[in-house]
Structure formats: structure tokens, C-alpha cells
Amino acid sequence: MPSILFTLLALVAVIWAVTVFYLRGPDLSAFDQPAPEGKGKILPPSPEHLAVVASLSSITQIIHSTPRRQHIAVLRRYMDEMFDGDTLTAQFTPVNAAGVKAEWVLAPGVDSRRRLLYIHGGAYTMGSPRSHRRLTSKLSELANVAVLSIDYRLMPEHPRMAGIEDSRSTYRWLLDNGPTGPAAAEAIFVAGDSAGGNLTLSLIAWVRDQGLRAPNAAVALSPATDGTLGSPSLKSNLATDPMLGPLFKALTKIPRIVLLWGGWLVNRKRPCDPAVSPVFGDLAGLPPLLVQCSDMEMLRDDSRRYVNKARAAGSPVTLQSWPHMVHVWQIFHPDLPEGREALAEIGKFLRANA
């Protein structure tokens, strides 16, 4: 009996040690202080924002009315069809970008020598170039760029690293290929939202480490930066996030140690590996970067911690935060005035770094 007890205690000690010293990564709480250089000017939230919040109740209805095994398929369809009624002036052209499905998004008259790689969000399991055409068409117009919106491989059909690899290969391809064929880029940008923001931040660090031509600038909208799920706002903002709250409420009830081990087993990567958690990487020597987030969303502290750590490392990073906004509220422009305001800031930033 004592030997069994000793074995169990030893096993618990090993699990604890692996979790703390191998999976969880270093403590990032020193980077929790607010660091915004600018905030949205529209206070209180506009009536249009309240309408957006009301419309998101359909996410909760989908989750409660659909068997769990069908959640991803139904949410993928919902996300792709959200803005199908839009009338957009941009041209959308399918393309094979280094073996990755993608589409060119070209606002009228854009300079094809100026290019932007856009990486969509969707929790690594949903989303597509189609779901994000509202954003990509506006970015093409605002920054006078040809946007390459990629359809990277999603989980669970593919491993987590597949999306990372697709982002890397398409960036290399974009340096030397435009909408009209092979041609060197005059200016190059990277942008993404949520999960795509994570892939954006992972990518720009990889580009630096590979010695490739750095992007002129990058933009991350409400990025997920910490795969160890250590940001305080993941729980403190659960009730105030009408988009991510209903989707991930159940996950917040699972002990973090279980989530860390589960992430390691599923992704075959330590949750604190910088490839999947950019905030744990070396953040020196990055290109000019603009991060936008909402004070009320669950991923707020992912943005704060990343920006504070990058600035401490000497990288030119700017954080802009808006009060009250839903996660990735920029996609609800032009109906949402706060979305128009945020996109105007992005356009100004990209043009200044072209």
C-alpha cells in the first residue's frame, strides 16, 4: 500500500512539474498593464453596435439547438453566409498560391505591386476568404493594395501546424507573385484577425528568423497570442464578450492543467511554443505593427501582454483599444461606425508604412 501511494504521489509530482516548467511557459503577468496609444472616440456604444450584439444571439441558438458533433459544420456555414447579401465593388479571383487555395481581392484601380497577405480568423476551425470579404475588400481600397486572402487548412481535419505552414509558404510566394503573374512586390503587408491575428504574429517572427524580406508593416485584430490560456481576461471578460463568450464558456470550466495537456497532445506542440503562442517568443526586431482590440473581449489581455512585451524588446508596436466592442468589430463596417473608425486607423497606418 505505501508503494502504491508513493507511486501516485510521484506521478502527480511529474504531471505538475511538466505542466509548470514545460507546458505553461514563463509568467507573463508583468505585461498586464494597459498600454493603448489610442482609443475609439465613439462613447457610449452606438445604436448600431447594440444591434450587432443582438444579432449575435443566433450563435447561442446554434450551439443549443445543434448536436455537438455538428457544431463546426453549422458554424462554418453560418460564418461564410453572414455577409452574403453585401454588394462589393472589389474583384475576387481564385488563385493557387504555392499549393494553398486563396483569392485575390482587388478594389478598383489598386496598385498590384503593393500586396497584403490576409489571414482570416475563426478559431482555427472555421472561416474562409468568403467569410472575410467585407474586410479584405475594404483593406484593398483603404491601403491601395492587392490582397491575397488565403484559405489555409483548418482543424480538426488538419493539424494546427498546417495553417502555420500555409501562412509561411504563401508569404514567400507573395513576395514574387502578383495578380497578373510573377513580379516582385514593391511593398508587402500582413494582416489577420483573431486566430488569423495569431498566425500573423507567428509569421512575422518566422520571417525575421528566416532572414526573408520583412513586411513593411503588419496588423493584428484582436489576436490570440497565448495558447496556454493564461490571460486574465479570458475569464474576467467572459460575460461581456457576446461573440466568444457563448462559444467558449464551457472551456473556461475545464481545469487549465487539462487544457494544457490536451493542447500538447492535439497540436504536438507545447502550448507555450512561440509558433502557436507568439507572446512567448523573441519579440525584438519586428516590423511596424498595429494591434487593435476591445476592452470588453476575452482576448483583450492577449493583445496587452503581447504589445507590452514587444515594446519592451524595442519593436515599434502600437495598441489601439475600443470600449464596449464585440470581438473583431471591424468586420461589421460599414453599418457599424466604430468599425469605420477602426478601419480608417488601419488604412492610415498601412499608408504611412508603404
N, C-alpha and C positions, 0 to 999 in steps of 0.2 A: 504493500500500500504506500509506504513512504517513497518508493522508487517511482510509482505512477504519479504521485503528487509532484515530485521533483521534475519529472519529465514534462508535465503540464506547465509548471512554472517556467521551466527553461524555454518551452515553446512560446509561451506568452511573451517572455523577455525578448526572444528573437523577433517575433512579429512586431513588437513595439520598436525595437532598435531599427529594423528595416524600414518601418514606416517613418520614423523621425529623421533618420540620417540618410536614407536613400530615396524615398518616395516623395516626402513632403517638401524638401528643399529648405533653404535658409529662411529665417523670419523676415518678412517684408514690412512689418508694422511701422518701421521708421519712415516709410514713404507714404503714410496715410493722410498727411495734412493736405488741405485743399491747395491747388496751385493753378487756378484759372487766370489766364491773361484777359479773358473777355467773357461776357455773359450775354444771353439773349436779352433784348430790351422790351419784349412784349410781356407785360405783367398786368393783371393776373393772366392765366392761360386764356387764349382766345376761345370764343364760342366754337370755332371750327375744331379746335383741339378736343373740346368736350364731346363733339360729335364723333371724332376718331376713336376716342376711348369707348364710347357707347358701341361703336361698330365692332370693336374687338371682343365683345361678349360672345360673338359667334365662335371664337376659339374655344372658350369654355364649353359651349354647347357641343362642339365637335368631339371634344375629349370625353364628355359624359355620355354622349349618345352613340359612340362608336366603340366596338371591341378593341382592346389594347393592341391586338395584332394588326389591326387595320389603321392605327393612328398615323403612321408615317405616310402611307399611300394617300390617305384622305387629306392630311395636312399639306402634302406636296401639291395635290391638285388645287387645294384652296389657295395656296401661296401663288401658284402660277396664274390663277384666274382672277386674282384680286383686282388687277387694273386692266383687264382685257377690253374694257369699254373706252379706254383712252384714245384720243386722236393725236398721234405724234408725227412730227414733221421729219424726224430723222429717218435715215435709210438703214435697214437691218439686213446684213448679208452673211450667211453661214460661211464658215471657213474652218479648215483643218490646220490648227496651229501646233506644229511639232507633234502630231498624233493626238492632240486634245481638241475635242469639239468646242467651237467658240463662234461668236458672231462679231462682225464689225458693226459699230454703231456710229453713223456719220450724220451729224447735223449739217444742214445746207451750207456749203462753202467752206468747210473746215480745212485746215492745212494738214494733209496726211503725213507730213514729216514730223508733226508733233503727235505723240502717241501716249495713250494711257491704258494700262492694264487694269481692268476692273474685276475684283474677286467678290462674288456675291456672298451674302450671309444665308443662314438657315440651319444653324446648329449642326453643321457638317452632314446633315441628313436630308435636307430639302433645299429648295431654291434653285434658280437657273438663270441664264441670261434673260429669258422671257419674263420672269417674275420681277426683274430689276430694270426693265426698260425705262421706267419713269426716271430713275436716277441716271442711268448711263446716257440717255438722250440729252438730259439737261447738262450733264458734265461735259459732253461733247460740245454743246452750244456755248456754255459759260467759259470754258478754257480753250476753245478753238482747237480741239484735239480729236483725232481718230481714236475711238475707244474700242479696245479688244476685250469683250466680255466673255469670260471662259466658263465652260460647263464642266468643271472639274469633277472627278469621280467622288461619289458620296458614300458615306457609311449608311447602313451596315453591309451593303453589297461589297464594299471595298474597304481595306484597312485605312486608318487615319492618315498614314504617311502618303497614301495615293494622292490626296488633294494637295499635299505639300509638294510632292514631286511634279504634279501637273502645273502648279504655280511657277516652279523653277524653270521647267522646260519651256513654258510659254513666254516667260520673261526673256530668256535667251533668244527665242525666235523673234520676239517683237523688236529687239534691237536692230535686226537686219531685214525685217519684212513689214510692209505696209499694206494698205487696202488695194493698191494697184500692183503689188508684186514686190520682189526683192529690192530693198532700198534702205540705206542707213537712216536711223531716226535722228532728227535734229534736236528734239527734246523728248524726254521719256519720263512718265509718271506712273505711280502705282496707287491704287485706292481700293478700299473694301469696307464692308460693314459687318459688325458682329463677328461671326465665325470667319467671314472674309476679311475683317479687320485683323483678326488673329493671323491669318495666312499672309496678309500684307506685312505685318511686323516681323513675322518669321522670315519672310522673303528678303526684306531689305537687309537684315543682318547676314543672311546667307550670301547675298550679292556682295556685300563688303568682304566677307571672309574668302570668297572665291576670287576676289580681285577683278570682278566684272565692272563694266561701266555702271556707276551708281545712278539711280534715278535723280532727276532734277529736284524732285520733291515727292512726298507721299502723304496720303490722307487716310485716317482710320476713323470710322464712325462707330461709336460705342463698341470698341473691340473687346473680345475676350482675350485676356493676356495671361491668365493664371489657371492652368489645368489642374492645379492641386485644390482648387475651390477654396482658397484661403482668404478671399476678400470679404471684409465685414459686411459690405452692402448686399452680398448675396442673400443674407438673412434679414438685415435691418430694412432693406427696401423691398422685401417680398410683397408686402401688402400694397405698395404704391406703384408697382410695375404691372400695368394691365395687360401687357403682352407676354413677358417672360414668366410672370407670377403664376398664371394658370398652367403653363406648360411644365414648369419645373418645381412646383410646390411639393410634389411627392418626393423629389430627390433631396430636398432640404431636411427631410425627416430621417434619411438614412445616415448612420454614423459616418463621419468623414473618413475614418480608417477603412471602412468597407469600400467607399468610393475610390480612395487612393489605390487600393489593391485591385479593384475592378478595372480602373483605368489602365493600370500597368498590364494586366492580363489581356485586356481587349486591344490596346494600342501597341503592345510590345515596345513601349517606350515608358521611361519613368515619367510620371505626371509633371515633374519639375524640369524635364529635359527642355532646353530652350527652343528646340524645333517645334514643340507643341505648346510651350509656355514661354513666350518671348520675354516676359518680365524677368526671368531668371538668367537671361543671357548677358553677354557683354554689350552694353548699350552705348559705348563710345563710338565716335566716327560714323554716325548715321547721317543720312541726308536730311534736309529740312523736312519737318513732319508736323502736320496739323492733326490733332485729335479732338473730336467733338463727342460730348456725352451729355446725358441728362442727370440732374441731381437726384431724380426720383427712381432711376432704373437700377436693377440688380447689379449690373456690370459697372456702375459708377466707379467703384474703388479699383477695379481692374485698370481703368484709364488713369486714375490719380496715381496709383503706385508706379505704373509704367512711366508716366511723364516725369514724375519726381525723380525716379532713378535715372532716367535718360539725361535729364538736365544736370543731375549731379555728376554724370560722366562726361559732361561737356557737349552733348549733342543739341542741335538747335530745334527743340521741340516746343510746340505751343499747345496748350489745352484750352478749349472753349467749352463752357458748360451752360446749359439752359435749365431753368427751373421747370418742374411740372411735366416735362415732355415724356412721351412714350419712347420706348426703345426704337432707335433708327427712325425718328420722326421725320427726317429729311425726305423719306420716300413718299410722304403724304402731301408733298407740294403738288400742284400749285394751290390746292384747296386750303392748305394749312399755312398761315402767314409765318409762323415760326420756322416752317420748312423752307420757305422762300428766303428768310433771313439767314439761315444756316448755310444754304447753298450759295448765296451771294458771298459769304465769307470764304467758302471753299474756292469759288471762282476767282476771287481777289488773290487768294494765297497761291493758286496754281499759276495765274498770270504773272505774279511777282517773281516766281521762281523759274519762269520759262527761259 
